[in-house]
Amino acid sequence: MGYLKYLKKIWRKPDEEAKQLRKKRLIAYRREPVTLGVEKPTRPDRARALGYKAKQGFVIVRQRVLRGGHKRPGDQKGRSPSKNRRNLVLSKSYQQICEERANKRYTNCEVLNSYFVAKDGMHYWYEVILIDRAHPQVLGNPNLKNLVKKRGRTFRGLTSAGRKSRHLDAKGKGTEKLRPSRNAAFKKKQRHQKRK
């Protein structure tokens, strides 16, 4: 972990040179397409901590997402009531949305994890670590092979960002109704009330 701890330190407390580099990167990021495959991770320390390896079968994608409210779809035509909500309040984080959009673009891959790269007044950028499902090096590794079998991990909220938005990052007292899911806890409560 030699040089990676210094990279982590620079990321947390950047000096003047690092700040200038970030500004240049942001200017470049704004001109890039929304979803872009990248050769190397921008933050190797974070990528390595989340399971990335510089091997064949691993893909890094930089994904951009708009900041602000998420607009409710399908309100263009007809009469809209006065109490109609224009914005859809999602329990999903920007990170989870980025993972889903990257996975929609790279359909032959499965999302391993993702990490924050940059933000400005309009956008967030996350880098998503993807694993190729059919690659021999992935299928040769038993841990990755089991992970790849779980199709649509990000759409089912099984990645780190998804688990966080489902409040599964907490344990112990006060989290009794979170597992296996809030929906399951609600249904259990309904069944219990019907018996009475």
N, C-alpha and C positions, 0 to 999 in steps of 0.2 A: 504493500500500500504506500510505498515511498512518496512519489510525487503527487499522488492523488489527494493527500491530506492538505498539501499546499494549495492545490487548485480549489479545494473546498473553502479554505481560509480566504483566498482571493475573491471567491464568489460572494462570500458573506460580507467581507469588508473590503470593497474594491479600492485600489489606489487610483491616482489620476490617469495613469496609462490604461488601466482596466476600464475606467469610465469612458474614456475616448473610444476604446474598442467596442464597447457596448453600443455607443451612439452610432458608430459606423455600421455595425451589424443590423441595428434597427432600420436604418435607411435602406440597407440591402434587402431585409426581410419584407419591407412594404412593397417592393417591386416584384417579389417572387409570387408564384401562383399560390393558391390557398393550400393545396396539398403538394408537398415536394419530398421526394426521396433524397436522403442525404447519405454521403459515403461514410462519414464518421460522426459520432455524437458531439454536440457542442459542449456538453458537460460530461466528460468521461467518468468523473468520480461518481456522479449521480447514476449514470447509466450502468456502471459496473455494480453499484450497490443494489440496483433493481433487477439484476440478473443478466445483463447484456454481456456477450462475449464476442470478441473480434473473430468470428468464425463464419463460414458459409452457412446460410440458413437464417441468419439474423438480419433484419432490415430495420433501418431507422427512418422515420418519416416525420418531417416538420409540418405541423398542422396549425392553421390560423383559424380563429373564430372571432366573430364580432362581439364586442362588449355591449352591455345594456340589456334592456328587457327583451324577452323572447316573445315575438308577436304571435298572437293566437291565429291559427290558420282558418281560412274560409269565411271571413267576415266582409267580403267585398260587395256582395249583392244583397238587395232587398232591405227591408226595414230592420234597423238594429235597435233594440230596446235601450232605454236610458241607463239601465243598470248593467248593461253588457260590458264585460271586461275586455279591454283591447289587448292587454298583455297577458300572456300565459305564464304563470309562476311555476317554474319547474323546480323539482327537488334535486335535479341533476346539476352537477358542477360543470364549469366550462371544461375542465379536464376530461370528464366522462364524455361530454359531447364531442370533444376532439378525438378521443379514442374511437368512438362509434363512427365518425366520419372517415377517419383513416382506414378503419376496417371495411367500410363500404367500398372504398376505392381499391383496396388490396384484398380482394375476396378470397384469394388462395392462402392467406396468412391468418394467424391468430394473435391477438394482442397479449403481450406479456405484461407490460406496464408502461407508464409514461411519467414525464417530469416537466416542470415549468422551465421555459427558456427566457421569454421576454414579454413585456406588455407596454402599450402606449395608450393614448386617450381613446383609441377606437378598437384595438385588437388585443387578444391574448395569443401567444405562441406556445405550443407544447410540442415536445418531441416524443413520439410514440414508438416503443420497441415492439416490433412484430416478429413472429417466427413463421417460417415457411412450413406448411403442413406436410408437404411431400418430399422434403429434402432428406437425403440419406443420413447426413450427420445429425439431424434432428431426430429421426426415427431410431438411430443407433443409441441415443441417450435416453435411458428409461424415464428420468424425471420429465424431460421435455416431451417425450412420447405420450405420457399420461396427460400432460397439460394440453397437448394438441387435440387429444380425443374429445375434450370438453368444448364442443363447437359453440361459437357465439358467446364466448365468455363475457365480452364487454357489453353485449346487449342484454345479458341476464344479470348484470351487476356483480360479476365475480372477480373483477380486477380490483386493485387497491382503491382506486377512485370510486368505483361502484359500491364497494363495501362500506366506504366512508359515508357516501350519500344515503345508504340504507341504515346508517348508525350501527354497523357491526364492528366498528373499531373499538367499542367500549365493552367491558365485561363486568360482571358482578351485580351489586345492588342497584336497582333502578332500571335494569335492562332485561327484566323478566319477560316482557312482551315483545322483544325484538327478535327472538329466535324461536322457531326457524324463520319466521318472517312476521311482519306486522299484520299482513293479511290473514295468516294462519291463526294468530292470536285473536283477531277479530272474529273469525269464524267459530273458534272454540268458545268464545264468550257468547255468541249467538245461540249455539247449541245448548250451552248451559242454561241460558234464560228460557229456552223453549221447554226444557224439562220441568221447570218450576211451575 
